[in-house]
Amino acid sequence: MELSGVYVPLVTPFTPDGEVDTATLERLAREVVADGAAGIVALGTTGEPAVLEDAERRAVLDVCAAVRRDTGTTMVVGAGGSGTWRSAAELAALAAWPEVDAALVPVPAFVRPTEAGVVAHMAQLAARSPVPVIVYHVPHRTARPLGVATLRELAALPGVVGMKNAVPALDADTVTLLADPPRGFAVLAGDVMAAPMLALGAAGAIAASAHLCTGRWVAMVDAWRAGDAARARELGAPLAPLAAALFAEPNPSVIKAVLHATGRIPAPDVRLPLLPPDPATVAAALHRIALACGRE
């Protein structure tokens, strides 16, 4: 499959009573698609999958599958964890939703396998997955950074079609990878590093920040992809500080707070162990949103 553009990893909204708010989730999904997002990501980190019950996860997938059917957008699902066989079972279960186009599978967290272990893990999962796999490389969460040689090994695995390379800074491995990107393998950026990675040739971004100013995110990615660097820099200038403000406290607490403050979700709640963000953090993020979205 071809992966390019902006993919929005959706929050899981809750009602004021603490239930999953499927109606609001559907509205958010349709809004970002209408604003030009190339796809939606269900049950990514931003969707708080670790604190959802099995029935709630299924409800999220049902909603996103319906949006996929109606709009033709791409649907990616976060799946997998630290154990290979449990992750394989989670991926196999996605066959119940034929609308799923790909799975976003994280590098195992906490157990800190060797880089060769990560490759073996992903090889097993890609071989058993009913859908193509996008590797989620997020070393500040997993404590398992991967060098460029390993990134290329992952890109060569059958069934692996791309990677979200969510590094906290633009490192030499990312620069080397994008200088000679593997054929048929899409490198997607995270939030704060989106602009520099796009400038180096990334295919797009999976960005939770694109819940806000979605159209501007889409236009920035399109400009970089078209080679219009001046326009891309102009569009991207307010987006990096916006992303930093939205990630100033553990995700998705700030994003949910600003979505609530702007009237897009009925409650800002996150579930433990996450806590509500400091009001000053929310105010700073709202200021950045006004600067960025006001100049779309």
VENCOR-V44623 format. One line per field, one symbol per residue. psi: psi as a letter, one per 40 degrees, with the letter a starting at -180 (. if undefined). A space follows every 10 residues. Layout:
psi = ???
This chain:
psi = ihhiahhhhi ihiiieeeih gddddddddd ddddeeieii hifaddefdd eiiddddddd dddddddddd eeihhihhii adhddddddd ddeeeegeeh dihhhihhid dgiidddddd dddddddehe iihhhhhgde defgihiddd dddddehheh eahhggieih iddddddedg ihhehhhhia cdedddddde eieaihhdde difddddddd dddddeegdd dddddededd ddddddedih hfdddddddd deeeieieii iieiiiihdd dddddddddd dddee.
